[in-house]
Structure formats: C-alpha cells, structure tokens
Amino acid sequence: MSQFRARPPAVPTVLLDDAMVRVTRWNFEPGADTGHHVHGLGYVVVPMTDCDFLIEDETGERRVPTTAGAVYRREAGVAHNVVNGGDKPMSFIEIEYK
C-alpha cells in the first residue's frame, strides 16, 4: 500500500484561448503533479524538455520517458494524474482542440 504524500502543483500558463484551441504551457519541478483530472477535449502534447512522465490512472502507475519535441495526441476522456517522475524540471505545451 502506498503512503500519501503531498506533491507541489505543476504550474499551467494559458498562452492562447480562442474559438479553435486552448494552448497551455505546463511547468513541473521534480515531483510536481497536475492533480487527477479528466480531459474534456482532445489534445496534443509537445514536450519542451525531456520529460520523465509518471502517469497515474485507473490501471496504476507507469513511467513514460519522452524526449523534447516528441509530439503525441490523445482523445477527450483521458483520466489521469501527470507527475514529474524525474529529478530535473520538465515542461510541455498542451494544445486542446475545441
């Protein structure tokens, strides 16, 4: 059984929010997380740094190391918590399409 520990929050900065898209830059210190959330929109992620994602979802935890610039896309409805599982700050751009 895992023990609860508080994590610092990831810091979102909305860069653009119009009729077509919402673009947010997410900055994470080591150990920071987004908090559990469900995506209401489909989205594209563009890592700005190498990222050591620790994804927590209904299946458990998994590490997903991703290199800067390795773009990926997900559909609406994804439910998870994203954690910086590494020891360096990480950052990515999230583009939600409306």
Helices and strands as residue ranges (DSSP letters): E 11-17, E 21-28, E 37-38, E 42-47, E 51-57, E 60-66, E 72-74, E 79-84, E 90-97
